């Protein structure tokens, strides 16, 4: 079954100053998201600090999210890594351990061309076949955009290609990826309603980690008030370390016991804590 609805870009619970996973916190996180109306999670993506985790940590995280999910709650795994070798290994592990889907971002640092990206993405898709495979387009993190040509070619070479998560801004940058026959999930919540009107099917949201009910209302009900709220939240969090802010909100709500992030990311200053507390 392909992904659908409101997907939380899951934070990764950490402890010991961010040096270790807090796997016991996964169950309470999933329960919080499910109670807020979220349909599933993307694990170890940008919001999940995935590229800062070791491959073994990412495998442990996959196994725990799959083990702790309630029936019907979707678990997609971000398998994107710097090398094709690690990406393929993580995608295959997701298949072997019961995940529902796999997503892969273009590797950062080296600006790969269409041929290189096609080979990389095809290898990852083949490794998790028959799980639904999603291309994760985020030029702001990869450092470059995935050419639409590479995606069009991939759909002919990877029968399990189901769609894309597109986290680009502004909406003009999203439009080229709204391809017939592929499901598109919007990664920037303020663009969700515009995306739905243009054919997108859902949203993969970092805000949903802390405010699941708002994002669920935005996606499921197309609620204008939820739309205004996600814009206000993004504006209020501007200039504040986003992942640390999400974890602080979750700690305030009793969902997380630690707000640790993985260095070189940092926690919040006292002034930033006050600003996050004021958001509500």
FENTA-V411831 format. One record per run of one state. SS is the DSSP state (2 for helix, 1 for strand, 0 for the rest). FROM is the first residue (numbers start at 1). TO is the last residue. Records with the same first field share a line. If there is no record, write none. Layout:
BEGIN
SS->FROM-TO + FROM-TO
END
This chain:
BEGIN
0->1-4 + 10-13 + 19-19 + 22-24 + 36-39 + 44-49 + 53-54 + 69-73 + 79-83 + 97-100 + 106-113 + 129-131 + 138-138 + 143-147 + 158-160 + 167-170 + 176-182 + 187-188 + 198-201 + 206-206 + 210-211 + 222-223 + 237-241 + 253-269 + 280-280
1->5-9 + 14-15 + 20-21 + 40-43 + 74-78 + 101-105 + 132-137 + 161-166 + 183-186 + 202-205
2->16-18 + 25-35 + 50-52 + 55-68 + 84-96 + 114-128 + 139-142 + 148-157 + 171-175 + 189-197 + 207-209 + 212-221 + 224-236 + 242-252 + 270-279
END
